[in-house]
Amino acid sequence: MPPSTGFRSRLTAAHRLLAREMGAFGVVGSAAFVVDVGLFQLLYVAGVEAVVAKLVATLVSMTAAYLGHRYWSFSHRERPGVGREYVTFALVNGVTLLLGLAVIGFVRHVLMQESALVLQAANVGSIVAGTVVRFLSYRRWVFPARAQPAGDGRPAAAPLG
């Protein structure tokens, strides 16, 4: 088999794996998004302060997302251990939570916006930005790629994540 065929085959497999991960990440993330947005709206309309509503909604949706990603989106990846994995997951989500809280706090308290629609738009924007950070961080630090030994004497290809 020519060397380029093996490389092309590995590249195709890597692209398929990336597409699978992105698809599963999207489904899990969409479900978490619905939980986050719905719970935020429910809590805010019920009289919970906007930043507190965002905190609760994010914590609930984060827990649902962890379970979906661990047991579906990235189930084929390295298992560094639930403790390490969850702490890293929580740290990544903590960063994106702070981003979301900062956005909501800025819109509510600095821009003085009280409209549920305006606050929800800010909430959605913070979720979109956080999604990019989370996908890249999950692949890199939370659910790292398994080391693949080279079967033909050549060094193993670097993982995509």
Secondary structure, DSSP 4 states (H G I P E B T S, - for coil): --HHHHHHHHHHHHHHHHHHHHHHHHHHHHHHHHHHHHHHHHHHHTT--HHHHHHHHHHHHHHHHHHHIIIIITTTS----HHHHHHHHHHHHHHHHHHHHHHHHIIIIIS----HHHHHHHHHHHHHHHHHHHHHHIIIIISPPPP---SSSSPPPPP--
